[in-house]
Amino acid sequence: MFLEENNKIKFILASASPRRSLILSLLKINFDVIVPFDCHEEVFQDPYVTVIENSIKKSKNISDYVKINEIKILTEIGYRDILICGFDTIVYFENKYYFKPKDLTEAKNFISSFSGKTHSVITGICVLDYKTGIIKTDFEETKVTFRKLSGEDIDNFLSNEYVLDKAGAYNIEGYGASLVRKINGCFFNVAGLPVYKFLNILKKYGYNLNNFNSI
């Protein structure tokens, strides 16, 4: 039995990623998207610190936006609280960050570097309780091993996938799946939203999926 409307929690995704939106939709979560703005990501020596700090920054950015613009979600719609969730995903390989490539030449270099080797996809998660300001964070790491790629394999991939908006220059849910030999860890993390760790944070707040159900 679903909770009454005034017991539900409003969920805001602080991300422009269509893949994260798709995963939340598959979980039947009713959510709004507000994209962080003027929110510059930072890079620290430690990749785990990087993803957590940037996910916090994104969540706080949207919390400030809601306050400044006096968005009266709680009183107008009857939600008793708002949770704001920010994510940050990086690709990390041989002590180096691989961000979104600036052009196809850099994308080709990325994919060539990963050929036949294993890299890490690391995602930071921050869930911020709007009413209390309390934040809870975690991260997930998945090891992705590419098969040995020929120059033709890489050229075919780049001609079939738009990669300039993707960290590491590939999307495992798209044509990039053809590059992968195996993964060790959470598949959904590679798409930018580690489901198990995300649900575990909701549980720490005392919530489950029914609090956000879209049905």
N, C-alpha and C positions, 0 to 999 in steps of 0.2 A: 504494500500500500504506500503510495507516494505521500510525501510530506505536504502539508498545506502551504499555500503560496507564501504566507508571512513567516514561515519557518525556513524558507529557502535562502540560499546565499547567492548573491550576484557574482558572476565570475567574469573577469576581464583578462584577456590575453594581451600582454604587452609585446606584440610581435607582428611583423608584416609577413611572416613566413606562411605560405599557403599549405606547406606540409604539416606544420604544427596545427593549423586550423583543421585540416583534414583528420588528423589523429583525434583531436578533441571531439569532432563530429562523430567519428566512429564510436567514441565512448558515450555518445548521446548526451554530451554536456551542452547546456544552454549557455552561450558565452557571447560577449561582445569583444571586438577587436579595437584597441586604440594603439596606434603605432607610436613608439617613443620618438621624440623630436629633440633636436639640439642635445643629443645624448651621445657623447663621444666615448667610444669604448677604449679601455686602457689595456696595455699589455705589460704583464709582470713576468719576471723570470720564471716563476712557477706557473705552469699552465692551469693547475687546479685552482690556484688563487685567481688567475685571470678570469676563468669562466664564472666563478662564484661572484666575484666583485662586479663583473659586468651584468650579471643577471640581477643583482641587487640594484644596481644603478638604473636599469630599465624599469623595474617595478616601482622604485621611488619616483622616477620621472613621471610615470602615469598617475601615481598617487597625488603628486603635487599638481598635476594637470586637473585632476578631478576637484581638488580643493580650490584651486584658483578660479576655475570656471563654474564653481558652485553647482555641479551636476547633482541634482537631488534624487539620485537613484533610490535611496533607501525609503524616503517618504512618499515619492510619487508612485513607485511600483510596488512597494510593500515588502521589499527584501530587508532582512534584519541585519545584514552585513554585506561587505564586498571583499572578495579576495582578488588580488591582482598578482598575476604570475608572469615573471620574466624568465627567459631562457637565453643562454649564450653557448654556442657550439663552435668548437675549433677542431682543426685537424693538426695533429702534432706528430712529427716524424724526425728522428735523429736530432733531438734537441732544437728543433726549428718549427715555427708556426707556419702553417699554410692557410692563408686567408683566401678571400675571393680573388681570383686572378684579375690583373688589370687588363689583360688582352689574351688573345688566343696563343700567342707565343709562350707567355708565362703558363697558361693552362697546359700546354703540351709538355712543358718542363716539369710541371707538377706530376702529371700522370706518368711520365717517363721515370721520375724518381721513385714512384710507388710500385713500378712494375716488378713483380716477383717478390715483393717485400711486404712487411706488415707495418701499418701505421696505426695511430690511435685517433679515435674520434671521442672527444670529451665534451660533455654538456653540463653546464651549471644550471641549477634550478633555484629560483627564489619565489616563494609565495608570501605575499605581504597582506596582513589583515588590516584593512583600511581603518576600522574603528579604533583599534588599539595601537596600530603602528608596529606590532610584533611581526618579525620576519623569521621564516624558517628556510634553511638552505640545504642543498645536497648537490652531489654531482654523480655522473655516471661515465664510465669509460668502456668503450668497445674497441677491440682489436680487429682491424680489417686487413685481410691478406689479399693482395691482387695476384692474379695469375701472371705468368710471364707474357708480356705484351710485345708484339712486333710493331714496327713503325706504321704498318698498314692498319693494325688494330687500333692504334691511337688516333690515326687520321680518320678512320671510319667512325670512331666514337665522337670525335670533335665535330664531325659533319652531321651527326644525328642528335646531338644534345647541346642545348644552350647552357654554357657553364660559367659565364661571367658573374652570375649571381649566387654561386655555390662555393662554400668553403671547401678548399681542396680540389675544386674544379670537377666535381661529379656528384650525382644524385643516385644513391643506391636503389631508389624506387623507380628510377627511369632507365634509360639506356645504359647508365652506369653500372647496372647489375651485371652487364656482360663482362665487366672488368674484374669482378670479384671471384676469388676461389673459395674463400670461407670467411666467416666472422666468428669471433669469440666474445660473447656478451649480448647485450640487448640490441636487437635489430632496430627498434623504434628510436633508440638513441642516435643511430646514424642518420635518421631523418630529422633529428633535432628535438625530440620530446620523449625522454626515457619514461615509459609508462609506469613501470613498477616503482621507481623512485618518486615520481610525481604523486601517485596514489598513496604512497607511504607518508608523504608530507601532509596530504589532506587528512589522513588518519590521525596524525599527530595533533591536528586542530580539532579532532573529534567529528570530522565530516566523512561522508562517503559519496558515491556517485549520485545517489538519490537526491542529495541536496542541490544538485545542479542539473537534474534530468530535464531533457528538452521535450519529453512526451507530456 
